[in-house]
Amino acid sequence: MKLVLYSGTKNASSWAMRAWLALKEQGLSFEERVVDIRRPQRYKNLAEIAKFSPPGAVPVLLVDDQVIFDSLAIMELVSELGVTPLLPENVLQRARARSMLAWQHSGLSSICHRLSFESAFYPDKRALSLSEQEQIAFLFAIWEKQLATSGGPYLFGALSLVDLNFVPAVLRLFRHKPDFAAFPLVAQWGEMLLTRPSVQEWLAEADSLEHVWYDDYLLSA
């Protein structure tokens, strides 16, 4: 079985990061083809992707001659291909895990939407607004409760797709230095995620790249 992942510019492609991390954590061998999604070349490059993948976006995973073109579908497939599935064994816990995956996939990016994934890599971080602090506290409270319920160290005990799916959100929020006073479990969990070898490998490249859309971020302050 040959796996080819069409990934994206590492300081601008949070969706590709999720699929990439799942592949890495499962120890699967794959070829990575990085698609430059910076403007203006993104339009031409994604048009090429659209020739074989309906959404015309990254990530895309080619499995021999099959095209898997959704990050969540890629992650679930990778979970099944690996030796140890990255979803809870208990059917109800697995359903709850999928609920959290679907929530992130469909709407979580609206939380602190002005703190883009790209902003995690900017040298100067602006102060969090009151609204952003409130939104972060709302999300952290959900994570804190789940960690307390599972007993940790990850959201469902062992590392799962849910943890990996939240890595881009953890990255962009943690690097803006939120208040962790009421969320000690979240602080510990997030630090564990960000220091995993797979995440560090991605960040080593992402942190070395030219900043993407930095002026947009400065203007949003």
ZAVOTOR-553954 format. One record per residue: residue number from 1; residue in three letters; chain; x, y, z of N, C-alpha, C, CB in turn. Coordinates in Angstrom, 2 decimals, decimal comma. Glycine has a CB too. Layout:
<recs>
REC    i   aa  ch      n_u      n_v      n_w     ca_u     ca_v     ca_w      c_u      c_v      c_w     cb_u     cb_v     cb_w
REC  NUM  ALA   A        X        Y        Z        X        Y        Z        X        Y        Z        X        Y        Z
...
</recs>
This chain:
<recs>
REC    i   aa  ch      n_u      n_v      n_w     ca_u     ca_v     ca_w      c_u      c_v      c_w     cb_u     cb_v     cb_w
REC    1  MET   A     0,85    -1,19     0,00     0,00     0,00     0,00     0,89     1,25     0,00    -0,96     0,00     1,23
REC    2  LYS   A     0,73     2,09    -1,02     1,52     3,31    -1,11     0,68     4,50    -0,65     2,03     3,54    -2,55
REC    3  LEU   A     1,23     5,28     0,27     0,54     6,45     0,81     1,27     7,71     0,35     0,46     6,39     2,35
REC    4  VAL   A     0,52     8,63    -0,24     1,07     9,93    -0,65     0,18    11,01    -0,05     1,14    10,06    -2,23
REC    5  LEU   A     0,76    11,85     0,79     0,02    12,94     1,42     0,36    14,26     0,73     0,33    13,02     2,93
REC    6  TYR   A    -0,66    14,90     0,18    -0,50    16,27    -0,30    -0,76    17,18     0,89    -1,47    16,60    -1,51
REC    7  SER   A     0,31    17,75     1,39     0,27    18,61     2,57     0,32    20,06     2,12     1,43    18,28     3,53
REC    8  GLY   A     0,48    20,98     3,08     0,51    22,40     2,74     1,65    23,11     3,43    -0,79    23,06     3,10
REC    9  THR   A     1,84    24,37     3,10     2,86    25,20     3,73     2,72    25,08     5,25     2,72    26,70     3,27
REC   10  LYS   A     3,79    24,72     5,93     3,66    24,27     7,32     3,30    25,36     8,31     4,92    23,64     7,74
REC   11  ASN   A     3,49    26,62     7,99     3,04    27,67     8,91     1,71    28,27     8,47     4,10    28,77     9,02
REC   12  ALA   A     1,00    27,55     7,58    -0,28    28,08     7,10    -1,33    27,00     6,87    -0,07    28,84     5,83
REC   13  SER   A    -1,03    25,76     7,20    -1,93    24,66     6,84    -2,27    23,81     8,05    -1,31    23,80     5,75
REC   14  SER   A    -3,19    24,28     8,86    -3,57    23,56    10,07    -4,28    22,24     9,75    -4,47    24,43    10,94
REC   15  TRP   A    -5,08    22,22     8,69    -5,80    20,99     8,34    -4,82    19,91     7,93    -6,83    21,25     7,21
REC   16  ALA   A    -3,83    20,27     7,13    -2,82    19,30     6,72    -2,01    18,82     7,92    -1,88    19,89     5,66
REC   17  MET   A    -1,78    19,70     8,87    -1,02    19,33    10,06    -1,70    18,18    10,80    -0,85    20,54    11,01
REC   18  ARG   A    -3,01    18,22    10,89    -3,74    17,18    11,61    -3,54    15,81    10,96    -5,25    17,52    11,66
REC   19  ALA   A    -3,70    15,76     9,64    -3,52    14,49     8,92    -2,08    14,01     9,03    -3,93    14,64     7,44
REC   20  TRP   A    -1,14    14,93     8,88     0,30    14,62     8,95     0,66    14,04    10,30     1,14    15,88     8,67
REC   21  LEU   A     0,14    14,64    11,38     0,43    14,16    12,72    -0,10    12,75    12,94    -0,16    15,11    13,77
REC   22  ALA   A    -1,30    12,48    12,43    -1,86    11,14    12,59    -0,97    10,10    11,91    -3,28    11,08    12,02
REC   23  LEU   A    -0,53    10,40    10,70     0,37     9,49     9,99     1,67     9,26    10,77     0,69    10,03     8,59
REC   24  LYS   A     2,23    10,35    11,28     3,48    10,25    12,04     3,29     9,44    13,32     4,01    11,64    12,37
REC   25  GLU   A     2,23     9,73    14,04     1,99     9,05    15,32     1,73     7,56    15,12     0,81     9,69    16,05
REC   26  GLN   A     1,18     7,18    13,97     0,93     5,77    13,70     2,15     5,08    13,09    -0,26     5,62    12,78
REC   27  GLY   A     3,20     5,85    12,84     4,42     5,26    12,32     4,28     4,73    10,90     4,86     4,17    13,21
REC   28  LEU   A     3,36     5,30    10,13     3,14     4,84     8,77     4,09     5,54     7,80     1,68     5,09     8,36
REC   29  SER   A     4,59     4,80     6,87     5,49     5,35     5,86     4,66     6,02     4,77     6,41     4,24     5,25
REC   30  PHE   A     5,01     7,27     4,45     4,26     7,98     3,43     5,17     8,99     2,74     3,04     8,69     4,04
REC   31  GLU   A     4,82     9,30     1,51     5,50    10,35     0,76     4,73    11,65     0,96     5,62     9,99    -0,76
REC   32  GLU   A     5,43    12,70     1,30     4,78    14,00     1,47     5,09    14,91     0,29     5,23    14,67     2,80
REC   33  ARG   A     4,04    15,48    -0,29     4,19    16,46    -1,36     3,60    17,77    -0,86     3,50    15,98    -2,68
REC   34  VAL   A     4,46    18,73    -0,57     4,02    19,99     0,01     3,49    20,91    -1,09     5,18    20,67     0,78
REC   35  VAL   A     2,29    21,40    -0,89     1,66    22,33    -1,82     1,78    23,73    -1,23     0,14    21,95    -2,09
REC   36  ASP   A     2,38    24,64    -1,95     2,55    26,02    -1,48     1,19    26,72    -1,57     3,63    26,79    -2,32
REC   37  ILE   A     0,61    27,03    -0,41    -0,72    27,65    -0,39    -0,65    29,15    -0,08    -1,61    26,95     0,63
REC   38  ARG   A     0,53    29,73    -0,22     0,65    31,18    -0,05     0,16    31,89    -1,30     2,11    31,59     0,27
REC   39  ARG   A    -0,36    33,10    -1,10    -0,77    33,90    -2,25     0,46    34,44    -2,97    -1,70    35,05    -1,82
REC   40  PRO   A     0,41    34,60    -4,31    -0,71    34,31    -5,21    -0,68    32,89    -5,76    -0,73    35,29    -6,35
REC   41  GLN   A     0,38    32,13    -5,50     0,53    30,82    -6,13    -0,48    29,79    -5,63     1,91    30,30    -5,89
REC   42  ARG   A    -1,12    30,06    -4,48    -2,09    29,10    -3,95    -3,20    28,79    -4,95    -2,71    29,65    -2,66
REC   43  TYR   A    -3,63    29,78    -5,72    -4,77    29,58    -6,61    -4,42    28,60    -7,72    -5,22    30,92    -7,22
REC   44  LYS   A    -3,25    28,77    -8,31    -2,80    27,85    -9,35    -2,54    26,46    -8,77    -1,54    28,38   -10,04
REC   45  ASN   A    -1,90    26,41    -7,63    -1,55    25,13    -7,03    -2,78    24,34    -6,60    -0,64    25,35    -5,83
REC   46  LEU   A    -3,75    25,02    -6,01    -4,96    24,32    -5,58    -5,84    23,93    -6,77    -5,76    25,19    -4,61
REC   47  ALA   A    -5,73    24,67    -7,85    -6,44    24,29    -9,07    -5,90    22,95    -9,59    -6,30    25,39   -10,16
REC   48  GLU   A    -4,61    22,72    -9,41    -4,01    21,45    -9,80    -4,53    20,32    -8,91    -2,48    21,52    -9,72
REC   49  ILE   A    -4,67    20,60    -7,63    -5,22    19,61    -6,70    -6,66    19,27    -7,08    -5,15    20,12    -5,24
REC   50  ALA   A    -7,42    20,27    -7,51    -8,82    20,07    -7,86    -9,00    19,14    -9,05    -9,47    21,40    -8,16
REC   51  LYS   A    -7,95    18,89    -9,79    -8,04    17,99   -10,94    -8,26    16,54   -10,51    -6,77    18,10   -11,79
REC   52  PHE   A    -7,87    16,21    -9,25    -8,07    14,83    -8,79    -8,75    14,75    -7,42    -6,75    14,12    -8,73
REC   53  SER   A    -8,99    15,91    -6,79    -9,66    15,92    -5,48   -10,78    16,96    -5,50    -8,64    16,23    -4,34
REC   54  PRO   A   -12,03    16,56    -5,32   -13,17    17,47    -5,48   -13,08    18,80    -4,74   -14,38    16,79    -5,04
REC   55  PRO   A   -12,64    18,85    -3,46   -12,61    20,15    -2,78   -11,54    21,10    -3,28   -12,42    19,94    -1,32
REC   56  GLY   A   -10,52    20,58    -3,96    -9,42    21,45    -4,40    -8,72    22,09    -3,22    -9,93    22,52    -5,32
REC   57  ALA   A    -8,42    21,29    -2,22    -7,79    21,78    -0,99    -6,83    20,71    -0,48    -8,86    22,15     0,09
REC   58  VAL   A    -6,02    21,09     0,50    -5,18    20,11     1,20    -5,68    20,01     2,64    -3,66    20,52     1,14
REC   59  PRO   A    -5,51    18,81     3,24    -4,74    17,68     2,76    -5,54    16,75     1,84    -4,23    16,90     3,93
REC   60  VAL   A    -4,79    15,97     1,09    -5,33    14,88     0,30    -4,41    13,69     0,51    -5,46    15,26    -1,23
REC   61  LEU   A    -4,98    12,53     0,75    -4,18    11,31     0,88    -4,51    10,37    -0,27    -4,43    10,62     2,26
REC   62  LEU   A    -3,48    10,01    -1,03    -3,64     8,99    -2,05    -3,23     7,65    -1,45    -2,79     9,32    -3,31
REC   63  VAL   A    -4,13     6,69    -1,51    -3,85     5,33    -1,05    -3,92     4,45    -2,29    -4,88     4,85     0,08
REC   64  ASP   A    -2,74     4,17    -2,84    -2,68     3,53    -4,15    -3,45     4,40    -5,15    -3,26     2,07    -4,10
REC   65  ASP   A    -4,57     3,91    -5,67    -5,32     4,71    -6,65    -6,58     5,33    -6,06    -5,70     3,84    -7,84
REC   66  GLN   A    -6,72     5,28    -4,74    -7,88     5,86    -4,06    -7,54     7,25    -3,52    -8,37     4,93    -2,92
REC   67  VAL   A    -8,49     8,19    -3,61    -8,28     9,57    -3,16    -9,14     9,82    -1,92    -8,63    10,59    -4,30
REC   68  ILE   A    -8,48    10,12    -0,81    -9,17    10,46     0,44    -8,90    11,95     0,67    -8,66     9,58     1,68
REC   69  PHE   A    -9,96    12,77     0,62    -9,73    14,21     0,51   -10,30    15,05     1,66   -10,32    14,70    -0,75
REC   70  ASP   A   -10,52    14,45     2,80   -10,99    15,21     3,97   -10,07    14,87     5,14   -12,49    14,87     4,31
REC   71  SER   A    -9,66    15,89     5,88    -8,67    15,67     6,94    -9,18    14,69     7,99    -8,30    16,98     7,60
REC   72  LEU   A   -10,45    14,79     8,35   -11,00    13,90     9,37   -11,08    12,47     8,84   -12,37    14,38     9,81
REC   73  ALA   A   -11,47    12,32     7,58   -11,53    10,98     6,98   -10,13    10,38     6,91   -12,16    11,04     5,57
REC   74  ILE   A    -9,14    11,22     6,58    -7,76    10,75     6,54    -7,33    10,27     7,92    -6,81    11,86     6,04
REC   75  MET   A    -7,64    11,05     8,95    -7,23    10,70    10,30    -7,88     9,40    10,76    -7,58    11,81    11,27
REC   76  GLU   A    -9,16     9,20    10,45    -9,83     7,97    10,86    -9,26     6,77    10,10   -11,35     8,07    10,63
REC   77  LEU   A    -8,97     6,95     8,82    -8,35     5,86     8,06    -6,99     5,51     8,65    -8,21     6,25     6,58
REC   78  VAL   A    -6,19     6,50     8,94    -4,86     6,28     9,50    -4,96     5,58    10,85    -4,11     7,61     9,65
REC   79  SER   A    -5,97     5,94    11,64    -6,19     5,27    12,92    -6,40     3,78    12,72    -7,39     5,89    13,65
REC   80  GLU   A    -7,13     3,43    11,67    -7,43     2,02    11,41    -6,25     1,29    10,77    -8,65     1,92    10,50
REC   81  LEU   A    -5,42     2,00    10,03    -4,27     1,38     9,39    -3,14     1,07    10,36    -3,76     2,26     8,29
REC   82  GLY   A    -3,06     1,86    11,42    -1,97     1,69    12,38    -2,19     0,49    13,29    -1,81     2,93    13,22
REC   83  VAL   A    -1,16     0,16    14,05    -1,22    -0,99    14,96    -2,21    -0,74    16,09     0,16    -1,29    15,53
REC   84  THR   A    -2,21     0,48    16,64    -3,08     0,83    17,76    -4,07     1,90    17,33    -2,26     1,31    18,98
REC   85  PRO   A    -5,37     1,60    17,26    -6,35     2,61    16,86    -6,29     3,84    17,77    -7,76     2,02    16,88
REC   86  LEU   A    -6,45     5,01    17,18    -6,37     6,26    17,93    -7,75     6,80    18,28    -5,59     7,30    17,13
REC   87  LEU   A    -8,65     5,88    18,64    -9,97     6,24    19,15   -10,28     5,33    20,34   -11,08     6,12    18,03
REC   88  PRO   A   -11,08     5,81    21,31   -11,38     4,98    22,48   -12,03     3,66    22,10   -12,29     5,74    23,43
REC   89  GLU   A   -11,74     2,62    22,86   -12,32     1,30    22,61   -13,78     1,25    23,02   -11,54     0,23    23,35
REC   90  ASN   A   -14,14     1,91    24,11   -15,52     1,94    24,59   -16,41     2,66    23,59   -15,60     2,61    25,97
REC   91  VAL   A   -17,56     2,08    23,27   -18,41     2,61    22,21   -18,94     4,00    22,53   -19,57     1,68    21,94
REC   92  LEU   A   -19,31     4,25    23,80   -19,83     5,58    24,16   -18,71     6,62    24,18   -20,52     5,52    25,54
REC   93  GLN   A   -17,56     6,24    24,68   -16,43     7,16    24,67   -15,98     7,46    23,24   -15,27     6,59    25,48
REC   94  ARG   A   -16,07     6,45    22,39   -15,72     6,66    20,98   -16,70     7,63    20,33   -15,71     5,32    20,22
REC   95  ALA   A   -17,97     7,51    20,70   -18,98     8,44    20,17   -18,71     9,85    20,66   -20,39     7,99    20,56
REC   96  ARG   A   -18,35     9,98    21,94   -18,05    11,31    22,47   -16,80    11,88    21,79   -17,85    11,26    24,01
REC   97  ALA   A   -15,81    11,03    21,57   -14,61    11,49    20,88   -14,97    11,99    19,48   -13,56    10,35    20,78
REC   98  ARG   A   -15,83    11,26    18,79   -16,23    11,68    17,45   -17,04    12,98    17,51   -17,05    10,58    16,77
REC   99  SER   A   -17,79    13,18    18,59   -18,51    14,44    18,76   -17,54    15,61    18,82   -19,38    14,41    20,03
REC  100  MET   A   -16,46    15,44    19,58   -15,48    16,50    19,71   -14,72    16,72    18,41   -14,50    16,18    20,83
REC  101  LEU   A   -14,46    15,62    17,69   -13,81    15,75    16,39   -14,69    16,54    15,42   -13,48    14,37    15,81
REC  102  ALA   A   -15,97    16,20    15,41   -16,90    16,87    14,50   -17,07    18,34    14,87   -18,27    16,17    14,52
REC  103  TRP   A   -17,06    18,64    16,16   -17,20    20,04    16,60   -16,01    20,86    16,13   -17,32    20,12    18,14
REC  104  GLN   A   -14,82    20,32    16,31   -13,65    21,04    15,84   -13,70    21,21    14,32   -12,36    20,30    16,25
REC  105  HIS   A   -14,13    20,17    13,65   -14,12    20,15    12,19   -15,12    21,15    11,61   -14,42    18,75    11,68
REC  106  SER   A   -16,23    21,36    12,31   -17,32    22,15    11,73   -17,42    23,58    12,24   -18,60    21,47    11,97
REC  107  GLY   A   -16,85    23,87    13,42   -17,10    25,21    13,93   -16,12    25,78    14,93   -18,37    25,22    14,52
REC  108  LEU   A   -15,18    24,98    15,41   -14,30    25,46    16,47   -13,38    26,58    15,99   -13,47    24,32    17,01
REC  109  SER   A   -13,11    26,62    14,69   -12,22    27,67    14,18   -12,80    29,06    14,36   -11,92    27,43    12,71
REC  110  SER   A   -14,11    29,14    14,68   -14,72    30,45    14,92   -14,30    31,02    16,27   -16,24    30,33    14,85
REC  111  ILE   A   -13,75    30,19    17,15   -13,26    30,67    18,44   -11,95    31,42    18,22   -13,07    29,49    19,45
REC  112  CYS   A   -11,94    32,69    18,60   -10,76    33,54    18,42   -10,29    33,50    16,97    -9,61    33,11    19,37
REC  113  HIS   A   -11,22    33,74    16,05   -10,92    33,58    14,63    -9,87    34,58    14,14   -12,17    33,73    13,82
REC  114  ARG   A    -9,67    35,67    14,88    -8,63    36,63    14,48    -7,23    36,18    14,89    -8,93    38,00    15,09
REC  115  LEU   A    -7,17    35,15    15,71    -5,89    34,54    16,07    -5,70    33,34    15,15    -5,84    34,11    17,61
REC  116  SER   A    -5,32    33,59    13,93    -5,22    32,54    12,92    -4,11    31,56    13,25    -4,98    33,14    11,55
REC  117  PHE   A    -4,13    30,42    12,59    -3,04    29,46    12,72    -1,71    30,10    12,38    -3,29    28,23    11,83
REC  118  GLU   A    -1,71    30,93    11,33    -0,48    31,59    10,91     0,09    32,48    12,02    -0,74    32,41     9,65
REC  119  SER   A    -0,79    33,06    12,83    -0,32    34,00    13,85     0,51    33,32    14,93    -1,50    34,69    14,49
REC  120  ALA   A     0,39    32,00    15,05     1,21    31,28    16,03     2,69    31,42    15,75     0,82    29,80    16,05
REC  121  PHE   A     3,03    31,74    14,50     4,43    31,79    14,09     4,97    33,21    13,97     4,59    31,07    12,77
REC  122  TYR   A     4,15    34,21    14,26     4,59    35,59    14,15     5,49    35,95    15,34     3,38    36,54    14,07
REC  123  PRO   A     6,50    36,77    15,12     7,45    37,09    16,18     6,84    37,95    17,29     8,64    37,79    15,61
REC  124  ASP   A     5,93    38,82    16,94     5,32    39,72    17,93     3,84    39,39    18,05     5,52    41,21    17,53
REC  125  LYS   A     3,44    39,02    19,24     2,04    38,67    19,47     1,31    39,85    20,09     1,92    37,43    20,39
REC  126  ARG   A     0,16    40,17    19,58    -0,64    41,23    20,17    -1,34    40,71    21,42    -1,66    41,79    19,15
REC  127  ALA   A    -1,79    41,63    22,26    -2,49    41,25    23,48    -3,86    40,67    23,15    -2,64    42,47    24,42
REC  128  LEU   A    -4,30    39,73    23,97    -5,63    39,15    23,78    -6,69    40,15    24,17    -5,78    37,86    24,60
REC  129  SER   A    -7,73    40,24    23,36    -8,86    41,11    23,71    -9,68    40,44    24,80    -9,74    41,42    22,45
REC  130  LEU   A   -10,56    41,20    25,44   -11,43    40,63    26,48   -12,30    39,53    25,90   -12,31    41,73    27,10
REC  131  SER   A   -12,83    39,75    24,71   -13,66    38,74    24,06   -12,86    37,46    23,80   -14,24    39,28    22,75
REC  132  GLU   A   -11,63    37,61    23,35   -10,79    36,43    23,10   -10,47    35,70    24,40    -9,49    36,84    22,39
REC  133  GLN   A   -10,21    36,43    25,46    -9,96    35,79    26,75   -11,17    34,98    27,20    -9,61    36,84    27,81
REC  134  GLU   A   -12,36    35,52    26,98   -13,60    34,82    27,37   -13,81    33,57    26,51   -14,81    35,76    27,24
REC  135  GLN   A   -13,54    33,68    25,22   -13,69    32,53    24,33   -12,69    31,43    24,68   -13,50    32,96    22,87
REC  136  ILE   A   -11,48    31,81    24,99   -10,46    30,84    25,38   -10,85    30,14    26,68    -9,09    31,53    25,53
REC  137  ALA   A   -11,36    30,90    27,65   -11,78    30,32    28,93   -12,92    29,32    28,71   -12,23    31,42    29,90
REC  138  PHE   A   -13,83    29,64    27,80   -14,93    28,73    27,47   -14,39    27,40    26,94   -15,87    29,37    26,43
REC  139  LEU   A   -13,45    27,47    26,00   -12,87    26,26    25,42   -12,03    25,51    26,44   -12,03    26,61    24,20
REC  140  PHE   A   -11,22    26,23    27,19   -10,37    25,59    28,19   -11,20    24,86    29,24    -9,48    26,63    28,87
REC  141  ALA   A   -12,35    25,40    29,60   -13,20    24,76    30,60   -13,71    23,41    30,10   -14,39    25,67    30,95
REC  142  ILE   A   -13,99    23,32    28,82   -14,44    22,05    28,23   -13,29    21,05    28,24   -14,95    22,27    26,78
REC  143  TRP   A   -12,12    21,49    27,85   -10,96    20,59    27,88   -10,62    20,17    29,30    -9,74    21,27    27,23
REC  144  GLU   A   -10,67    21,12    30,24   -10,34    20,82    31,64   -11,28    19,74    32,20   -10,42    22,10    32,51
REC  145  LYS   A   -12,57    19,88    31,91   -13,56    18,90    32,40   -13,30    17,54    31,79   -14,99    19,37    32,07
REC  146  GLN   A   -13,00    17,50    30,50   -12,75    16,21    29,84   -11,50    15,54    30,39   -12,62    16,40    28,32
REC  147  LEU   A   -10,47    16,32    30,64    -9,23    15,77    31,20    -9,46    15,24    32,61    -8,13    16,83    31,21
REC  148  ALA   A   -10,25    15,96    33,38   -10,56    15,51    34,74   -11,39    14,22    34,71   -11,32    16,61    35,52
REC  149  THR   A   -12,32    14,14    33,77   -13,17    12,96    33,65   -12,38    11,73    33,22   -14,30    13,22    32,66
REC  150  SER   A   -11,47    11,93    32,25   -10,70    10,78    31,73    -9,57    10,38    32,66   -10,15    11,11    30,36
REC  151  GLY   A    -9,11    11,31    33,49    -7,96    11,05    34,34    -6,64    11,32    33,65    -7,99     9,64    34,81
REC  152  GLY   A    -6,72    11,77    32,37    -5,53    12,14    31,62    -4,64    10,96    31,29    -4,75    13,16    32,39
REC  153  PRO   A    -3,44    11,22    30,78    -2,91    12,57    30,57    -3,48    13,26    29,33    -1,42    12,50    30,46
REC  154  TYR   A    -4,19    12,48    28,48    -4,81    13,05    27,29    -6,32    13,08    27,46    -4,41    12,25    26,02
REC  155  LEU   A    -7,01    13,63    26,50    -8,45    13,88    26,65    -9,26    12,62    26,90    -8,97    14,57    25,43
REC  156  PHE   A    -8,83    11,49    26,34    -9,53    10,23    26,57    -8,58     9,19    27,17   -10,13     9,70    25,25
REC  157  GLY   A    -7,67     9,67    28,00    -6,70     8,80    28,64    -5,46     8,65    27,80    -7,31     7,43    28,91
REC  158  ALA   A    -5,48     7,71    26,85    -4,37     7,55    25,92    -4,48     8,58    24,80    -4,35     6,11    25,34
REC  159  LEU   A    -3,39     8,83    24,12    -3,39     9,74    22,97    -4,41     9,27    21,95    -1,99     9,83    22,34
REC  160  SER   A    -5,19    10,21    21,43    -6,22     9,86    20,45    -6,25    10,89    19,32    -7,61     9,77    21,12
REC  161  LEU   A    -7,08    10,61    18,32    -7,27    11,56    17,24    -7,76    12,90    17,75    -8,24    11,00    16,22
REC  162  VAL   A    -8,51    12,89    18,83    -9,05    14,14    19,37    -7,91    15,07    19,80    -9,99    13,87    20,57
REC  163  ASP   A    -6,95    14,52    20,51    -5,79    15,33    20,92    -5,07    15,89    19,70    -4,82    14,50    21,76
REC  164  LEU   A    -4,81    15,04    18,72    -4,10    15,48    17,52    -4,90    16,51    16,75    -3,78    14,29    16,62
REC  165  ASN   A    -6,20    16,35    16,72    -7,05    17,29    16,00    -7,03    18,68    16,61    -8,48    16,78    15,96
REC  166  PHE   A    -6,81    18,74    17,94    -6,79    20,02    18,63    -5,41    20,69    18,64    -7,27    19,83    20,06
REC  167  VAL   A    -4,38    20,00    18,16    -3,03    20,58    18,23    -2,94    21,97    17,60    -2,04    19,65    17,54
REC  168  PRO   A    -3,49    22,21    16,39    -3,39    23,57    15,83    -4,06    24,63    16,71    -4,01    23,60    14,46
REC  169  ALA   A    -5,19    24,28    17,33    -5,87    25,23    18,23    -5,02    25,48    19,46    -7,26    24,71    18,63
REC  170  VAL   A    -4,47    24,40    20,04    -3,59    24,55    21,20    -2,41    25,45    20,84    -3,08    23,18    21,69
REC  171  LEU   A    -1,83    25,22    19,69    -0,66    25,99    19,27    -0,98    27,48    19,16    -0,15    25,47    17,94
REC  172  ARG   A    -2,02    27,82    18,44    -2,32    29,24    18,20    -2,76    29,95    19,48    -3,40    29,39    17,13
REC  173  LEU   A    -3,45    29,24    20,37    -3,89    29,88    21,61    -2,77    29,93    22,64    -5,09    29,13    22,19
REC  174  PHE   A    -2,03    28,85    22,82    -0,97    28,82    23,82     0,12    29,85    23,51    -0,36    27,43    23,90
REC  175  ARG   A     0,42    30,04    22,23     1,48    30,98    21,88     1,06    32,43    22,08     1,91    30,76    20,45
REC  176  HIS   A    -0,21    32,67    22,36    -0,66    34,02    22,71    -0,75    34,21    24,22    -2,02    34,31    22,06
REC  177  LYS   A    -0,23    33,23    24,96    -0,07    33,31    26,42    -1,37    33,64    27,16     0,98    34,36    26,75
REC  178  PRO   A    -2,35    32,74    27,08    -3,60    32,93    27,82    -3,39    32,66    29,32    -4,70    32,02    27,27
REC  179  ASP   A    -4,41    32,94    30,09    -4,36    32,73    31,54    -4,73    31,27    31,85    -5,33    33,72    32,28
REC  180  PHE   A    -3,80    30,53    32,44    -4,03    29,13    32,76    -4,40    28,91    34,23    -2,81    28,31    32,41
REC  181  ALA   A    -4,56    29,99    34,99    -4,73    29,86    36,44    -5,84    28,87    36,82    -5,03    31,22    37,04
REC  182  ALA   A    -6,94    28,90    36,12    -8,07    28,03    36,43    -8,06    26,72    35,65    -9,37    28,75    36,16
REC  183  PHE   A    -7,01    26,51    34,86    -7,00    25,35    33,96    -5,65    24,62    34,00    -7,31    25,79    32,52
REC  184  PRO   A    -5,26    24,10    35,15    -3,94    23,45    35,27    -3,82    22,20    34,41    -3,66    23,09    36,72
REC  185  LEU   A    -4,91    21,45    34,28    -4,85    20,23    33,47    -4,66    20,56    31,99    -6,13    19,40    33,67
REC  186  VAL   A    -5,30    21,62    31,55    -5,15    22,05    30,16    -3,72    22,48    29,89    -6,13    23,19    29,84
REC  187  ALA   A    -3,16    23,24    30,82    -1,78    23,70    30,65    -0,82    22,52    30,52    -1,36    24,58    31,84
REC  188  GLN   A    -0,99    21,51    31,35    -0,12    20,34    31,31    -0,34    19,53    30,04    -0,35    19,45    32,54
REC  189  TRP   A    -1,61    19,34    29,68    -1,95    18,57    28,47    -1,41    19,25    27,21    -3,48    18,41    28,35
REC  190  GLY   A    -1,61    20,56    27,12    -1,14    21,29    25,94     0,36    21,24    25,81    -1,60    22,72    26,01
REC  191  GLU   A     1,07    21,35    26,92     2,52    21,28    26,88     2,99    19,90    26,43     3,11    21,62    28,26
REC  192  MET   A     2,29    18,86    26,88     2,63    17,51    26,45     2,45    17,36    24,95     1,77    16,48    27,19
REC  193  LEU   A     1,35    17,92    24,43     1,11    17,83    22,99     2,18    18,56    22,19    -0,27    18,40    22,65
REC  194  LEU   A     2,47    19,78    22,60     3,40    20,61    21,83     4,83    20,11    21,88     3,34    22,02    22,32
REC  195  THR   A     5,16    19,27    22,85     6,52    18,75    22,95     6,64    17,32    22,41     6,98    18,79    24,39
REC  196  ARG   A     5,56    16,77    21,87     5,66    15,45    21,24     6,61    15,53    20,04     4,25    14,94    20,80
REC  197  PRO   A     7,41    14,50    19,79     8,36    14,55    18,67     7,71    14,86    17,33     9,08    13,24    18,58
REC  198  SER   A     6,52    14,33    17,09     5,85    14,59    15,81     5,53    16,06    15,65     4,57    13,76    15,69
REC  199  VAL   A     5,02    16,67    16,71     4,67    18,10    16,67     5,93    18,94    16,54     3,88    18,51    17,93
REC  200  GLN   A     6,97    18,59    17,28     8,22    19,33    17,20     8,83    19,26    15,79     9,22    18,78    18,23
REC  201  GLU   A     8,68    18,12    15,14     9,20    17,99    13,77     8,48    18,95    12,83     9,04    16,54    13,27
REC  202  TRP   A     7,15    19,03    12,95     6,39    19,98    12,12     6,80    21,41    12,42     4,87    19,80    12,35
REC  203  LEU   A     6,90    21,74    13,71     7,18    23,11    14,11     8,60    23,55    13,73     7,00    23,26    15,61
REC  204  ALA   A     9,53    22,62    13,70    10,90    22,98    13,33    10,94    23,60    11,95    11,81    21,74    13,37
REC  205  GLU   A    10,14    23,07    11,04    10,08    23,66     9,69     9,19    24,89     9,69     9,55    22,63     8,67
REC  206  ALA   A     8,03    24,80    10,33     7,07    25,91    10,31     7,68    27,18    10,88     5,81    25,54    11,10
REC  207  ASP   A     8,43    27,05    11,96     9,02    28,23    12,61    10,15    28,85    11,79     9,55    27,86    13,97
REC  208  SER   A    10,67    28,11    10,82    11,78    28,61    10,01    11,31    29,31     8,73    12,71    27,48     9,66
REC  209  LEU   A    10,02    29,23     8,42     9,52    29,77     7,16     9,22    31,26     7,25     8,26    29,02     6,74
REC  210  GLU   A     9,19    31,90     6,10     8,79    33,31     6,03     7,35    33,42     6,48     8,97    33,88     4,60
REC  211  HIS   A     7,04    34,45     7,25     5,70    34,61     7,80     4,66    34,84     6,71     5,68    35,75     8,79
REC  212  VAL   A     3,50    34,24     6,92     2,41    34,32     5,95     1,32    35,24     6,49     1,84    32,91     5,65
REC  213  TRP   A     0,94    36,24     5,72    -0,17    37,14     6,04     0,04    37,88     7,36    -1,47    36,35     6,11
REC  214  TYR   A     1,28    38,22     7,66     1,61    38,90     8,91     0,97    40,28     8,96     3,13    39,01     9,08
REC  215  ASP   A     0,97    40,99     7,85     0,39    42,34     7,82    -1,09    42,31     8,16     0,60    42,99     6,45
REC  216  ASP   A    -1,80    41,28     7,71    -3,22    41,16     8,03    -3,44    41,07     9,53    -3,82    39,93     7,33
REC  217  TYR   A    -2,56    40,33    10,20    -2,66    40,16    11,64    -2,41    41,48    12,36    -1,65    39,09    12,13
REC  218  LEU   A    -1,39    42,20    11,94    -1,08    43,48    12,58    -2,23    44,48    12,41     0,21    44,06    11,99
REC  219  LEU   A    -2,86    44,44    11,26    -3,97    45,36    11,00    -5,21    44,98    11,81    -4,30    45,37     9,51
REC  220  SER   A    -5,28    43,73    12,28    -6,46    43,31    13,03    -6,38    43,64    14,50    -6,67    41,83    12,86
REC  221  ALA   A    -5,24    44,15    14,93    -5,04    44,45    16,36    -5,98    45,55    16,83    -3,60    44,85    16,63
</recs>
